[in-house]
Amino acid sequence: MTSNGRARKSPLPLGEAARSAGEGGVRAEAFAFVRPPHPSPLPEGEGVVSRQPLLRVRDVDVAYGEVQVLWGVSLDVFAGEIVALVGANGAGKSTLLSTISGLLSPRSGAIEFAGHPIAGAPTQRMVELGIAHVPEGRRLFPAMSVRDQLLLGAFRRNDRQAVERDLQRVVEIFPRVKERLHNLAGHLSGGEQQMVAIARGVMARPKLLMIDELSLGLAPVVIEALMETIGRLNAEGMTILIVEQDVQAALERATRGYVLETGHIVLQGSAETLLRDERVRQAYLGV
């Protein structure tokens, strides 16, 4: 199901979608594209603070042992944007986020954040620089209270009074979390756990918030509410990179997007352009 309740068919690879279109009387070559070697900066004034990206990924290869998962991946995230990284399950989206946050080291390529090279750096260095990663599956501690989970997000901060103010701020952003503040995380619903996981990331005061599979296992009404919250956080100045299988839900909130297919970036552009793209519509939106 998509976030608006419509049935969604299993995504076809974009190449296969193009062949299907060709079989219907449209030449498959009409859907061919050349993957640009590097993302192009947006023109000034199109929703970005600077022409220099906050996050810059160039030609990154990643493997698990001898099994390569990402090939030559390049992307940019500019300050003030919501960037959606979309694609089918198993495309390598979570692997890319794990590489950016230091959980994995790339075989080759470069990653820079706020002008600092970070490829292969330890995770604590990423946190110090201002990257917060909300992992797939929430990864909460079931026997820990919601309040303690949130404070854990600020464990490297020394400004305790500001931490308390931020705690009040995040529970205002997530009223349901406020109601569950003294409950154990293991007693929460899936939607409530996702709210806590995002709020925990916000408690770090990140320059970049990365969210992996926000909609996983959640009802459409919950997904819509979370997407609205993502929009609010962005409107307050937070830069967000979101990984999502629900292509429509992600692109409807994003500034720009990238389509990752079997470890390769195959399309990129403004979110509006990608939503109109016939290849994306056929392969991922079921239209």
N, C-alpha and C positions, 0 to 999 in steps of 0.2 A: 504493500500500500504506500502511496505517496502521502505527504503531510496533509493534503487536503482530502484524503479519504479515497482517491481514485485508485483503481487497480493498476499495478505497474508490472509490465512483463519483464522477464529476465533480460538484462542488457546484453546486446550483441556487441562484439568488438566493432569498432568503427569501420574497420576494413570490411568486415562481413556485412555490415549494414549497407555499405556502398555497393557491394556485389549484389545484394538483394534488390537495391534500387535499380541497378543495371538490368537485372532480370525482368523488371517491370516495364522496360522500355526506355529507361533513362540510362545513358551511358555511365558506367561506373567511374570513368575518368572525370566526370563532372564533380565527383565528391573527393577527388584526390587532393592532397595537400602536401606541402613541404614543411616539415617541422623546423621552425626557425632555430638557428643555433643558440641564440640567447634571447631572453625576454627584452623587449624594448621599453624604455622609460615612458611613462605617460606624459602628455603635454602638461605644462604647468597650468594649474587651475582646475584640473579634473579630479578633485577629491583627494589630492595628495599634498602633504606639507612640503616635500622636497623632491627634487629629481634624483637624489641619491637614495637608494633603497636602504631601509632599516635592516632588512635581511636580504642577503645576496647569496644564492646557491648557483654554482657553476660546474657543469660537466661532472656531476657526482655519480660515481659507480659504488654500489654497495652489494656485499655478498654475505651469505651465511655459510662459512666454510668455503667449499668449492661451488656452491650454488649461488649464482649471481641473481640479484633481485631488481636492482636499479641500473639503468644504462644511460649515462650522459645527461642526467636530470639537471635542468637549470630553471630557476624561478626567482622572482623578486617580490618582496613585500615592502611597500612604502608606508611610512608613518601615517596613521589616520585611516588606513584601509581595513576592509574586511576582504580577505582573499580566500576563495574556496578552492580546495584541492579535491576533485571529485573523480569517481571511477568505480568500477565494479569491485567486489570483494576479491582480495588477492592481487590487486594491481600493484601494490607496493606503497600505498599511501601511509600506512602506519610505520613502515620501515623508514620512510623519509623523515617523518616527525621524530622518530627515535634517533636518527642520525643527527638531526639538527640539535636535539637536546642532549647529545653526548652519550646516549645509551649504546649507540653503535658507532664504529669508526668507518669512514668511507675508504674504499680501496684507492680511489683517486678522486681528484676534483677539489674545489675550494668552497668553503662556507664562511661568510663574513657576517657579523652582526654589529651594527653601529660602528662600522669601520674596523672592527677587531677580527682577525682570523680565528675561527673557533673549531674548524674541522678536527675531530679527534680529541678535543679538550675534555676534561672531566666535567661531569654534570654540575657540580657545585660552581664551576666557573660560569656555566650558562645562567644559573640562578643569580649569581652576583651581577652579571651583565644586564639582567632584566628579562629573561625568558622563563615563562611558566608553561608547563606541559600538563594538560588534563588528559590522562591516558584513556585508551579504549577500555571499557568495562568498569570505569569509575575508580577502582582500586582503593576503596575506603577500608578502614580498619573496623571490622564488624563490632568489636567489643569496646570501641571508643565512642564517647559522646560526640554529638554534632559540634558542639562548641569547641571541644578539643581538636577535632578534625580541622576546623577553620583556623585555629591558632597554630596548628602545625604548618599551615601554608605560610605563616610569617616567622618561621623558626630562625631564619637568618637575619631578622630585623632586630635592632636594638632600641628602636623608638617605641617603647611600650605604650605611652599615652596615645601615640598615633595609631598603634595597632588596635587599641580599644575603640578609637573613633572609626577605624576602617571596619571593625567587627560590626558596629552599629550600622554602618553604611551598607554592608553586604546583606544584612538581614532585612534592611528596608528594601533592597533590590529584590530579594527572595523572601517574601513574607511567609511562605510555607516553611522555609528553613527556620525562621524565627520561632514558629510554633513548635518546631521539633528540636530546639536548641539543646535540650537536656536529655533527649532520647539517644539510645545507642544506634549507630549507623546501620547495624544489621537488622534493625526493626523497621527501616524505612522502605517505602515503595521504590521501584526503579527510577521513576521520575524525580522523587525526592532525593535519592542518592546522586543523580546527575546534577541537580541543583547544588548540592553540597560540594561535589567535586569541582564544579565551576567556581563556586564561591571561594573554595580553598585556594584555587589558582589566583583569584583576584586579590586575596589577602597578601600575596607576595608583592603587590604593587608592580606588576610586570610592565615593561615597555612593549612586549609582545606576548599575547596569550594564545597558545596553540591548543585546540580542542579536537580530540580524535573521536570520530563516530558519535557525535552528540545524540543522534536519534536512535541508536541501537537498542532495540527491544522496547521502545516506548510507543504509547498511543499517539495518534495524529494530533489530538488536542494538546497533549503535553509538549510535543515537538514544536508546535506553533508558539506556545507560551515561551519556551526556551529560546526560540529564534527571535522573538520580540525582545527578550532580555539581552541577547547578544547585540541587537541593534541599539539598545539603550546604552550598553557599556561602550560601544563604539562611538555613539553620539557624545559621550562624556570624555572621549579622547583616547580610548584604548584601541590599539592596533591588534587585529585578530586574524589568525590563520586557522581555518576550520577544515577538517577532513571529514568527508561525508559521502555515504552511498546514496542518500536521498538527494539526487542532483537538483531537482527543482527547488526543494526547500532551501538548499544551500545557496544556489545562484540568485534566488529571489531576494536574499539579504546581502549578497556580496557586492563589492565594488568591481572586482575582477575575478577570473577563474582560470584554472588549469585542469585539463583532463589527462589523467594518468591511465595508461593502458599497458598491461603486461610490462611494467617497469620503464616505460617511455612516456615522456610528455608528448602527446599527439595533437593537442589543441590548446590554445590560450587566447585570451581576449577579455573584453569587458563582459560582465555577467549578462547584460542585456543581449549582447551579440551572441554569446554561447547559448542562451535560452532560445534564440531564434534560429540557430544553426540546424539545418535539416539532419545532419549526421548525429548531432547530440539528441535531437528530438526523437529520431527513429531508434537509436541505440539505447537511450537511457530513460526517455520519458514515455515511451510506448505510444507515440502519435506519429 
